[in-house]
Amino acid sequence: MNLILPSLSISILYIIYKIIDSKYISKEETALKSIFKDGLIVFLSGALSMFLIEQFKIEELMSNSKEALSAFTNEPDF
């Protein structure tokens, strides 16, 4: 249940991207407070989505692994 490290890395990468985008690509003055607030929202969204995936076991539903049936297919011996 390690949700903090992946969410933190995603939000740090998002913050770095937004700073580079605002300073060098679009050349707009964007307040750092706004960028960090968006980074916090990205962190919470990532942590919440990973928590929900873990709780609802979506990975098992998506895997399509079918178990072998334990039904008899031959004629009965009695």
Gaussian input, Z-matrix of N, CA and C with variables (Angstrom, degrees):
# hf/3-21g

backbone

0 1
 N
 C     1     B1
 C     2     B2     1     A1
 N     3     B3     2     A2     1     D1
 C     4     B4     3     A3     2     D2
 C     5     B5     4     A4     3     D3
 N     6     B6     5     A5     4     D4
 C     7     B7     6     A6     5     D5
 C     8     B8     7     A7     6     D6
 N     9     B9     8     A8     7     D7
 C    10    B10     9     A9     8     D8
 C    11    B11    10    A10     9     D9
 N    12    B12    11    A11    10    D10
 C    13    B13    12    A12    11    D11
 C    14    B14    13    A13    12    D12
 N    15    B15    14    A14    13    D13
 C    16    B16    15    A15    14    D14
 C    17    B17    16    A16    15    D15
 N    18    B18    17    A17    16    D16
 C    19    B19    18    A18    17    D17
 C    20    B20    19    A19    18    D18
 N    21    B21    20    A20    19    D19
 C    22    B22    21    A21    20    D20
 C    23    B23    22    A22    21    D21
 N    24    B24    23    A23    22    D22
 C    25    B25    24    A24    23    D23
 C    26    B26    25    A25    24    D24
 N    27    B27    26    A26    25    D25
 C    28    B28    27    A27    26    D26
 C    29    B29    28    A28    27    D27
 N    30    B30    29    A29    28    D28
 C    31    B31    30    A30    29    D29
 C    32    B32    31    A31    30    D30
 N    33    B33    32    A32    31    D31
 C    34    B34    33    A33    32    D32
 C    35    B35    34    A34    33    D33
 N    36    B36    35    A35    34    D34
 C    37    B37    36    A36    35    D35
 C    38    B38    37    A37    36    D36
 N    39    B39    38    A38    37    D37
 C    40    B40    39    A39    38    D38
 C    41    B41    40    A40    39    D39
 N    42    B42    41    A41    40    D40
 C    43    B43    42    A42    41    D41
 C    44    B44    43    A43    42    D42
 N    45    B45    44    A44    43    D43
 C    46    B46    45    A45    44    D44
 C    47    B47    46    A46    45    D45
 N    48    B48    47    A47    46    D46
 C    49    B49    48    A48    47    D47
 C    50    B50    49    A49    48    D48
 N    51    B51    50    A50    49    D49
 C    52    B52    51    A51    50    D50
 C    53    B53    52    A52    51    D51
 N    54    B54    53    A53    52    D52
 C    55    B55    54    A54    53    D53
 C    56    B56    55    A55    54    D54
 N    57    B57    56    A56    55    D55
 C    58    B58    57    A57    56    D56
 C    59    B59    58    A58    57    D57
 N    60    B60    59    A59    58    D58
 C    61    B61    60    A60    59    D59
 C    62    B62    61    A61    60    D60
 N    63    B63    62    A62    61    D61
 C    64    B64    63    A63    62    D62
 C    65    B65    64    A64    63    D63
 N    66    B66    65    A65    64    D64
 C    67    B67    66    A66    65    D65
 C    68    B68    67    A67    66    D66
 N    69    B69    68    A68    67    D67
 C    70    B70    69    A69    68    D68
 C    71    B71    70    A70    69    D69
 N    72    B72    71    A71    70    D70
 C    73    B73    72    A72    71    D71
 C    74    B74    73    A73    72    D72
 N    75    B75    74    A74    73    D73
 C    76    B76    75    A75    74    D74
 C    77    B77    76    A76    75    D75
 N    78    B78    77    A77    76    D76
 C    79    B79    78    A78    77    D77
 C    80    B80    79    A79    78    D78
 N    81    B81    80    A80    79    D79
 C    82    B82    81    A81    80    D80
 C    83    B83    82    A82    81    D81
 N    84    B84    83    A83    82    D82
 C    85    B85    84    A84    83    D83
 C    86    B86    85    A85    84    D84
 N    87    B87    86    A86    85    D85
 C    88    B88    87    A87    86    D86
 C    89    B89    88    A88    87    D87
 N    90    B90    89    A89    88    D88
 C    91    B91    90    A90    89    D89
 C    92    B92    91    A91    90    D90
 N    93    B93    92    A92    91    D91
 C    94    B94    93    A93    92    D92
 C    95    B95    94    A94    93    D93
 N    96    B96    95    A95    94    D94
 C    97    B97    96    A96    95    D95
 C    98    B98    97    A97    96    D96
 N    99    B99    98    A98    97    D97
 C   100   B100    99    A99    98    D98
 C   101   B101   100   A100    99    D99
 N   102   B102   101   A101   100   D100
 C   103   B103   102   A102   101   D101
 C   104   B104   103   A103   102   D102
 N   105   B105   104   A104   103   D103
 C   106   B106   105   A105   104   D104
 C   107   B107   106   A106   105   D105
 N   108   B108   107   A107   106   D106
 C   109   B109   108   A108   107   D107
 C   110   B110   109   A109   108   D108
 N   111   B111   110   A110   109   D109
 C   112   B112   111   A111   110   D110
 C   113   B113   112   A112   111   D111
 N   114   B114   113   A113   112   D112
 C   115   B115   114   A114   113   D113
 C   116   B116   115   A115   114   D114
 N   117   B117   116   A116   115   D115
 C   118   B118   117   A117   116   D116
 C   119   B119   118   A118   117   D117
 N   120   B120   119   A119   118   D118
 C   121   B121   120   A120   119   D119
 C   122   B122   121   A121   120   D120
 N   123   B123   122   A122   121   D121
 C   124   B124   123   A123   122   D122
 C   125   B125   124   A124   123   D123
 N   126   B126   125   A125   124   D124
 C   127   B127   126   A126   125   D125
 C   128   B128   127   A127   126   D126
 N   129   B129   128   A128   127   D127
 C   130   B130   129   A129   128   D128
 C   131   B131   130   A130   129   D129
 N   132   B132   131   A131   130   D130
 C   133   B133   132   A132   131   D131
 C   134   B134   133   A133   132   D132
 N   135   B135   134   A134   133   D133
 C   136   B136   135   A135   134   D134
 C   137   B137   136   A136   135   D135
 N   138   B138   137   A137   136   D136
 C   139   B139   138   A138   137   D137
 C   140   B140   139   A139   138   D138
 N   141   B141   140   A140   139   D139
 C   142   B142   141   A141   140   D140
 C   143   B143   142   A142   141   D141
 N   144   B144   143   A143   142   D142
 C   145   B145   144   A144   143   D143
 C   146   B146   145   A145   144   D144
 N   147   B147   146   A146   145   D145
 C   148   B148   147   A147   146   D146
 C   149   B149   148   A148   147   D147
 N   150   B150   149   A149   148   D148
 C   151   B151   150   A150   149   D149
 C   152   B152   151   A151   150   D150
 N   153   B153   152   A152   151   D151
 C   154   B154   153   A153   152   D152
 C   155   B155   154   A154   153   D153
 N   156   B156   155   A155   154   D154
 C   157   B157   156   A156   155   D155
 C   158   B158   157   A157   156   D156
 N   159   B159   158   A158   157   D157
 C   160   B160   159   A159   158   D158
 C   161   B161   160   A160   159   D159
 N   162   B162   161   A161   160   D160
 C   163   B163   162   A162   161   D161
 C   164   B164   163   A163   162   D162
 N   165   B165   164   A164   163   D163
 C   166   B166   165   A165   164   D164
 C   167   B167   166   A166   165   D165
 N   168   B168   167   A167   166   D166
 C   169   B169   168   A168   167   D167
 C   170   B170   169   A169   168   D168
 N   171   B171   170   A170   169   D169
 C   172   B172   171   A171   170   D170
 C   173   B173   172   A172   171   D171
 N   174   B174   173   A173   172   D172
 C   175   B175   174   A174   173   D173
 C   176   B176   175   A175   174   D174
 N   177   B177   176   A176   175   D175
 C   178   B178   177   A177   176   D176
 C   179   B179   178   A178   177   D177
 N   180   B180   179   A179   178   D178
 C   181   B181   180   A180   179   D179
 C   182   B182   181   A181   180   D180
 N   183   B183   182   A182   181   D181
 C   184   B184   183   A183   182   D182
 C   185   B185   184   A184   183   D183
 N   186   B186   185   A185   184   D184
 C   187   B187   186   A186   185   D185
 C   188   B188   187   A187   186   D186
 N   189   B189   188   A188   187   D187
 C   190   B190   189   A189   188   D188
 C   191   B191   190   A190   189   D189
 N   192   B192   191   A191   190   D190
 C   193   B193   192   A192   191   D191
 C   194   B194   193   A193   192   D192
 N   195   B195   194   A194   193   D193
 C   196   B196   195   A195   194   D194
 C   197   B197   196   A196   195   D195
 N   198   B198   197   A197   196   D196
 C   199   B199   198   A198   197   D197
 C   200   B200   199   A199   198   D198
 N   201   B201   200   A200   199   D199
 C   202   B202   201   A201   200   D200
 C   203   B203   202   A202   201   D201
 N   204   B204   203   A203   202   D202
 C   205   B205   204   A204   203   D203
 C   206   B206   205   A205   204   D204
 N   207   B207   206   A206   205   D205
 C   208   B208   207   A207   206   D206
 C   209   B209   208   A208   207   D207
 N   210   B210   209   A209   208   D208
 C   211   B211   210   A210   209   D209
 C   212   B212   211   A211   210   D210
 N   213   B213   212   A212   211   D211
 C   214   B214   213   A213   212   D212
 C   215   B215   214   A214   213   D213
 N   216   B216   215   A215   214   D214
 C   217   B217   216   A216   215   D215
 C   218   B218   217   A217   216   D216
 N   219   B219   218   A218   217   D217
 C   220   B220   219   A219   218   D218
 C   221   B221   220   A220   219   D219
 N   222   B222   221   A221   220   D220
 C   223   B223   222   A222   221   D221
 C   224   B224   223   A223   222   D222
 N   225   B225   224   A224   223   D223
 C   226   B226   225   A225   224   D224
 C   227   B227   226   A226   225   D225
 N   228   B228   227   A227   226   D226
 C   229   B229   228   A228   227   D227
 C   230   B230   229   A229   228   D228
 N   231   B231   230   A230   229   D229
 C   232   B232   231   A231   230   D230
 C   233   B233   232   A232   231   D231

   B1=1.4522
   B2=1.5188
   B3=1.3027
   B4=1.4509
   B5=1.5196
   B6=1.3128
   B7=1.4512
   B8=1.5187
   B9=1.3176
   B10=1.4594
   B11=1.5263
   B12=1.3227
   B13=1.4634
   B14=1.5339
   B15=1.3393
   B16=1.4778
   B17=1.5315
   B18=1.3204
   B19=1.4632
   B20=1.5223
   B21=1.3265
   B22=1.4576
   B23=1.5222
   B24=1.3183
   B25=1.4662
   B26=1.5280
   B27=1.3216
   B28=1.4677
   B29=1.5260
   B30=1.3298
   B31=1.4628
   B32=1.5290
   B33=1.3391
   B34=1.4683
   B35=1.5230
   B36=1.3273
   B37=1.4671
   B38=1.5283
   B39=1.3205
   B40=1.4642
   B41=1.5263
   B42=1.3309
   B43=1.4638
   B44=1.5289
   B45=1.3364
   B46=1.4678
   B47=1.5212
   B48=1.3281
   B49=1.4686
   B50=1.5273
   B51=1.3319
   B52=1.4666
   B53=1.5274
   B54=1.3358
   B55=1.4666
   B56=1.5209
   B57=1.3287
   B58=1.4667
   B59=1.5207
   B60=1.3188
   B61=1.4633
   B62=1.5252
   B63=1.3187
   B64=1.4623
   B65=1.5277
   B66=1.3319
   B67=1.4650
   B68=1.5218
   B69=1.3341
   B70=1.4596
   B71=1.5175
   B72=1.3264
   B73=1.4670
   B74=1.5185
   B75=1.3312
   B76=1.4608
   B77=1.5185
   B78=1.3290
   B79=1.4693
   B80=1.5183
   B81=1.3367
   B82=1.4579
   B83=1.5212
   B84=1.3011
   B85=1.4593
   B86=1.5191
   B87=1.3186
   B88=1.4497
   B89=1.5212
   B90=1.3133
   B91=1.4556
   B92=1.5241
   B93=1.3329
   B94=1.4610
   B95=1.5182
   B96=1.3338
   B97=1.4591
   B98=1.5261
   B99=1.2982
   B100=1.4644
   B101=1.5268
   B102=1.3272
   B103=1.4600
   B104=1.5265
   B105=1.3370
   B106=1.4619
   B107=1.5274
   B108=1.3317
   B109=1.4624
   B110=1.5265
   B111=1.3263
   B112=1.4643
   B113=1.5246
   B114=1.3369
   B115=1.4600
   B116=1.5189
   B117=1.3338
   B118=1.4597
   B119=1.5257
   B120=1.3123
   B121=1.4690
   B122=1.5296
   B123=1.3375
   B124=1.4639
   B125=1.5266
   B126=1.3289
   B127=1.4668
   B128=1.5243
   B129=1.3210
   B130=1.4664
   B131=1.5258
   B132=1.3127
   B133=1.4695
   B134=1.5215
   B135=1.3223
   B136=1.4582
   B137=1.5181
   B138=1.3372
   B139=1.4655
   B140=1.5313
   B141=1.3249
   B142=1.4608
   B143=1.5215
   B144=1.3236
   B145=1.4687
   B146=1.5246
   B147=1.3365
   B148=1.4689
   B149=1.5197
   B150=1.3237
   B151=1.4610
   B152=1.5225
   B153=1.3310
   B154=1.4643
   B155=1.5259
   B156=1.3258
   B157=1.4648
   B158=1.5214
   B159=1.3263
   B160=1.4578
   B161=1.5282
   B162=1.3098
   B163=1.4497
   B164=1.5265
   B165=1.3166
   B166=1.4568
   B167=1.5232
   B168=1.3122
   B169=1.4604
   B170=1.5249
   B171=1.3114
   B172=1.4566
   B173=1.5236
   B174=1.3316
   B175=1.4647
   B176=1.5249
   B177=1.3279
   B178=1.4603
   B179=1.5228
   B180=1.3189
   B181=1.4588
   B182=1.5224
   B183=1.3241
   B184=1.4507
   B185=1.5300
   B186=1.3224
   B187=1.4602
   B188=1.5309
   B189=1.3064
   B190=1.4723
   B191=1.5246
   B192=1.2897
   B193=1.4663
   B194=1.5253
   B195=1.3151
   B196=1.4575
   B197=1.5119
   B198=1.2936
   B199=1.4458
   B200=1.5225
   B201=1.3311
   B202=1.4578
   B203=1.5239
   B204=1.2974
   B205=1.4511
   B206=1.5238
   B207=1.2895
   B208=1.4654
   B209=1.5262
   B210=1.3053
   B211=1.4646
   B212=1.5185
   B213=1.3287
   B214=1.4561
   B215=1.5265
   B216=1.3152
   B217=1.4719
   B218=1.5208
   B219=1.3211
   B220=1.4657
   B221=1.5344
   B222=1.3242
   B223=1.4584
   B224=1.5221
   B225=1.3195
   B226=1.4672
   B227=1.5223
   B228=1.3312
   B229=1.4594
   B230=1.5221
   B231=1.3033
   B232=1.4696
   B233=1.4671
   A1=109.53
   A2=114.69
   A3=119.92
   A4=108.73
   A5=116.43
   A6=121.97
   A7=112.85
   A8=116.64
   A9=120.06
   A10=111.66
   A11=117.91
   A12=120.44
   A13=113.05
   A14=120.48
   A15=118.09
   A16=112.92
   A17=116.90
   A18=119.71
   A19=110.97
   A20=116.47
   A21=120.53
   A22=110.78
   A23=117.45
   A24=119.41
   A25=111.36
   A26=117.25
   A27=120.39
   A28=110.50
   A29=117.04
   A30=119.96
   A31=111.16
   A32=118.13
   A33=120.05
   A34=110.25
   A35=117.07
   A36=119.84
   A37=111.40
   A38=117.15
   A39=120.94
   A40=110.67
   A41=117.05
   A42=120.79
   A43=110.31
   A44=117.13
   A45=119.95
   A46=110.55
   A47=116.58
   A48=119.56
   A49=111.63
   A50=117.32
   A51=120.14
   A52=111.63
   A53=117.31
   A54=119.73
   A55=110.27
   A56=117.13
   A57=120.23
   A58=110.71
   A59=117.16
   A60=120.96
   A61=111.64
   A62=116.65
   A63=118.60
   A64=112.31
   A65=118.11
   A66=120.26
   A67=112.56
   A68=117.59
   A69=119.79
   A70=115.11
   A71=118.50
   A72=119.37
   A73=110.90
   A74=117.30
   A75=119.54
   A76=112.49
   A77=117.54
   A78=124.44
   A79=112.65
   A80=115.19
   A81=121.51
   A82=108.78
   A83=115.50
   A84=119.88
   A85=108.57
   A86=115.54
   A87=121.77
   A88=107.81
   A89=115.85
   A90=119.73
   A91=110.31
   A92=115.76
   A93=119.76
   A94=111.64
   A95=116.11
   A96=119.69
   A97=110.44
   A98=116.53
   A99=121.25
   A100=111.27
   A101=116.57
   A102=120.61
   A103=110.38
   A104=116.93
   A105=119.53
   A106=111.81
   A107=117.12
   A108=119.88
   A109=110.28
   A110=116.65
   A111=120.20
   A112=111.08
   A113=117.14
   A114=120.81
   A115=111.85
   A116=116.89
   A117=120.72
   A118=111.00
   A119=116.38
   A120=120.53
   A121=110.31
   A122=117.04
   A123=120.94
   A124=110.05
   A125=117.75
   A126=121.76
   A127=111.02
   A128=116.47
   A129=120.04
   A130=111.78
   A131=117.21
   A132=120.72
   A133=111.09
   A134=116.70
   A135=120.12
   A136=112.19
   A137=116.65
   A138=120.26
   A139=110.60
   A140=116.82
   A141=120.38
   A142=111.56
   A143=117.21
   A144=119.16
   A145=110.88
   A146=118.34
   A147=119.57
   A148=111.42
   A149=117.28
   A150=120.42
   A151=110.70
   A152=117.33
   A153=120.44
   A154=111.58
   A155=117.43
   A156=120.06
   A157=110.01
   A158=116.15
   A159=119.83
   A160=111.58
   A161=118.24
   A162=121.41
   A163=112.71
   A164=117.47
   A165=120.77
   A166=112.59
   A167=117.73
   A168=124.33
   A169=111.04
   A170=115.24
   A171=121.75
   A172=110.48
   A173=117.63
   A174=120.10
   A175=111.27
   A176=116.97
   A177=119.82
   A178=111.74
   A179=117.24
   A180=120.30
   A181=111.63
   A182=116.98
   A183=121.31
   A184=113.20
   A185=119.28
   A186=121.05
   A187=113.87
   A188=120.12
   A189=124.07
   A190=113.50
   A191=118.03
   A192=119.63
   A193=108.14
   A194=115.01
   A195=120.08
   A196=109.22
   A197=116.04
   A198=120.95
   A199=109.31
   A200=115.78
   A201=120.65
   A202=109.49
   A203=115.73
   A204=120.39
   A205=110.10
   A206=115.84
   A207=119.26
   A208=110.00
   A209=115.98
   A210=121.34
   A211=109.75
   A212=116.34
   A213=120.83
   A214=108.61
   A215=115.87
   A216=120.70
   A217=111.93
   A218=119.07
   A219=122.28
   A220=110.02
   A221=115.02
   A222=120.93
   A223=108.82
   A224=118.97
   A225=119.81
   A226=111.28
   A227=116.64
   A228=122.21
   A229=112.63
   A230=119.48
   A231=119.82
   A232=112.71
   D1=47.40
   D2=178.66
   D3=-93.42
   D4=91.74
   D5=-177.55
   D6=-100.00
   D7=-18.88
   D8=-171.67
   D9=-74.78
   D10=-45.22
   D11=-175.72
   D12=-63.38
   D13=-49.05
   D14=177.41
   D15=-64.44
   D16=-38.72
   D17=179.90
   D18=-66.46
   D19=-39.15
   D20=179.09
   D21=-66.79
   D22=-41.21
   D23=179.38
   D24=-66.88
   D25=-38.14
   D26=177.31
   D27=-63.77
   D28=-44.07
   D29=-177.74
   D30=-69.86
   D31=-35.30
   D32=177.31
   D33=-65.89
   D34=-43.19
   D35=176.92
   D36=-62.25
   D37=-37.76
   D38=177.96
   D39=-65.02
   D40=-44.33
   D41=-179.65
   D42=-63.21
   D43=-43.46
   D44=178.51
   D45=-62.27
   D46=-42.80
   D47=178.47
   D48=-62.01
   D49=-44.26
   D50=-178.45
   D51=-65.64
   D52=-37.05
   D53=178.47
   D54=-66.65
   D55=-45.27
   D56=178.39
   D57=-64.32
   D58=-40.30
   D59=179.51
   D60=-64.26
   D61=-43.72
   D62=-176.58
   D63=-74.21
   D64=-32.06
   D65=-177.45
   D66=-83.11
   D67=-43.56
   D68=-168.52
   D69=-111.22
   D70=-31.76
   D71=-175.35
   D72=-89.20
   D73=-59.31
   D74=-178.05
   D75=-89.20
   D76=-15.84
   D77=177.70
   D78=53.53
   D79=42.14
   D80=175.51
   D81=-105.35
   D82=149.08
   D83=174.62
   D84=-86.10
   D85=110.11
   D86=178.40
   D87=-117.56
   D88=134.50
   D89=-178.99
   D90=-67.89
   D91=137.76
   D92=178.83
   D93=-64.40
   D94=-28.11
   D95=177.60
   D96=-61.58
   D97=-40.86
   D98=178.75
   D99=-66.39
   D100=-40.02
   D101=180.00
   D102=-66.14
   D103=-43.19
   D104=179.86
   D105=-69.39
   D106=-31.97
   D107=175.47
   D108=-65.42
   D109=-41.93
   D110=175.71
   D111=-64.50
   D112=-36.76
   D113=177.06
   D114=-64.34
   D115=-36.88
   D116=176.64
   D117=-65.67
   D118=-39.35
   D119=177.87
   D120=-65.28
   D121=-39.67
   D122=177.03
   D123=-64.37
   D124=-41.05
   D125=178.27
   D126=-61.09
   D127=-48.58
   D128=-179.44
   D129=-65.46
   D130=-38.59
   D131=178.98
   D132=-65.38
   D133=-42.18
   D134=178.62
   D135=-65.34
   D136=-43.86
   D137=-179.69
   D138=-65.60
   D139=-42.43
   D140=-179.63
   D141=-66.08
   D142=-41.67
   D143=-179.20
   D144=-67.28
   D145=-40.28
   D146=177.43
   D147=-67.22
   D148=-34.73
   D149=177.36
   D150=-65.87
   D151=-43.06
   D152=179.92
   D153=-67.43
   D154=-38.50
   D155=177.32
   D156=-62.90
   D157=-39.67
   D158=179.51
   D159=-69.28
   D160=-38.62
   D161=-177.39
   D162=-72.99
   D163=-41.35
   D164=-177.87
   D165=-88.07
   D166=-2.18
   D167=178.25
   D168=51.73
   D169=51.36
   D170=-178.01
   D171=-66.64
   D172=-29.48
   D173=179.13
   D174=-61.20
   D175=-38.15
   D176=179.17
   D177=-70.93
   D178=-33.39
   D179=179.09
   D180=-70.92
   D181=-32.63
   D182=-176.68
   D183=-85.78
   D184=-10.16
   D185=-170.72
   D186=-80.24
   D187=-17.28
   D188=179.35
   D189=56.24
   D190=28.87
   D191=177.20
   D192=-85.42
   D193=119.04
   D194=-177.98
   D195=-101.61
   D196=133.51
   D197=178.72
   D198=-83.85
   D199=152.31
   D200=178.92
   D201=-70.61
   D202=136.13
   D203=178.50
   D204=-75.67
   D205=143.87
   D206=179.87
   D207=-105.29
   D208=49.19
   D209=179.20
   D210=-100.28
   D211=149.92
   D212=177.40
   D213=-83.83
   D214=133.24
   D215=-179.88
   D216=-113.96
   D217=-9.41
   D218=-179.85
   D219=-92.55
   D220=172.55
   D221=174.50
   D222=-69.04
   D223=144.54
   D224=178.20
   D225=-66.90
   D226=149.51
   D227=-176.68
   D228=-86.74
   D229=-5.72
   D230=-176.14
   D231=-95.58

